[in-house]
Amino acid sequence: MRQPAPLQKNDIIAITCPAGYMPLDKLTTCIATLQQWGYQVWLGKTVKSKSSNYFSATDEERRDELQAMLDAPEIKAILCGRGGYGMSRIIDELNFSGFKKHPKWLIGFSDITLLHCHIHRHCGVASLHAPMANAFNEGGAKNKYVQSLKKILSGKPIAYSCKHHAFNRSGKASGQLVGGNLALLTHAMGTPSELDTKHKILFIEDIGEYLYQVDRMMMQLKRSGKLNQLAGLIVGHFTDIKDTVRPFGKTVYEIIAEKVKDYAYPVCYGFPVGHETENLALKIGADYELKVGSRKVELLTLNG
């Protein structure tokens, strides 16, 4: 799995909104911060869009803009302004031949999970599950989570740790790190973007789902064999999870723990990744070591 080169001063980061609409004024702090970090910023037309519906632009416009950015060798990173929904409407029409010749960091999460999965399966290039434009607002540009994106872009090694959780299963594992939004991981199954989890460290997170929906998605992963040969499992934030009028009867972590109780690999809960301020940048496809101990969890990059 190749990793794009670290960015140098004056390298170009292009910003696009390949899915949902985002007002330009929500991107101004992100743009200014990237420039302060020493990079040039190119804005796609989808960022300046005055779309009147959910999407930032038509499928064709979003596809063509992302394609042009993937093809341009002078662009060293592509930051998705936001997620939402829309990547699956354009993913099969994208051509990654130019991207494979000139790999660049592809940055985003949520709906962008589908793009990460597709790149991992077809391109052999690492990508970045990381904060997007809105995370830079309201002082967020200075927190350690946005700063973790800066460190990775500049080529600095990363070592993360988080507190012990009562549901954790201790152990040590190493392997490629894959994953992202649980809904998108299941959405990709049966498509050319389906993720191979065998012998990999999988991380999952989600937002706005009902408890029974999380149970259904975890059952889908289990029944399809995606859980039975993992090297390890990282459970991130499950934000704004809802319950039905007649209670489901389990918490979201209890649901997940039930689905993986028959396996022996290490599992950690409450890792800072997902739809909250605490969202560390993770290199999808890179080699990591996961250590789940009795007091803390450590996640370390291997080989850079």
Sequence and secondary structure as in RCSB ss.txt:
>XXXX:A:sequence
MRQPAPLQKNDIIAITCPAGYMPLDKLTTCIATLQQWGYQVWLGKTVKSKSSNYFSATDEERRDELQAMLDAPEI
KAILCGRGGYGMSRIIDELNFSGFKKHPKWLIGFSDITLLHCHIHRHCGVASLHAPMANAFNEGGAKNKYVQSLK
KILSGKPIAYSCKHHAFNRSGKASGQLVGGNLALLTHAMGTPSELDTKHKILFIEDIGEYLYQVDRMMMQLKRSG
KLNQLAGLIVGHFTDIKDTVRPFGKTVYEIIAEKVKDYAYPVCYGFPVGHETENLALKIGADYELKVGSRKVELL
TLNG
>XXXX:A:secstr
 B      TT EEEEE SSB   GGGTHHHHHHHHHTT EEEE TTTT   SSSBSS HHHHHHHHHHHHH TTE
EEEEES  SS GGGTGGG   HHHHHS  EEEE GGGHHHHHHHHHHT B EEE   GGGGTTTGGGSHHHHHHH
HHHTT   EEEEE  TT B EEEEEEEEEEEHHHHHHTTTSTT    TTSEEEEEEES BHHHHHHHHHHHHHTT
SSTT SEEEEEEEET B  SS  SS HHHHHHHHHTT  S EEE  S SSSS    EEETSEEEEEE SSEEEEE
ES  
